[in-house]
Amino acid sequence: MTTMKLMKVAAAAKVLGKTKQTLATWRCTKKVALPYLKVGGTIFYDEKDLVAFLESSRVDVVNRSAR
């Protein structure tokens, strides 16, 4: 079994540079596919999922002046 480093919503929001409300909206609307766990009434995010989300949002820029 893979070890998870779980974060509560406030910590996950800080890592992503978003608000807790934004993450709640994403969960509710399913607008953004960001996996989470719900244990009882508490929401957790796995750090690996947050890193993967950030990496998938990466935009590589080509240096046009190098032509």
Secondary structure, 3 states (H helix, E strand, C coil): CCCCCEEEHHHHHHHHCCCHHHHHHHHHHCCCCCCCEEECCEEEEEHHHHHHHHHHCCCCCCCHHHC
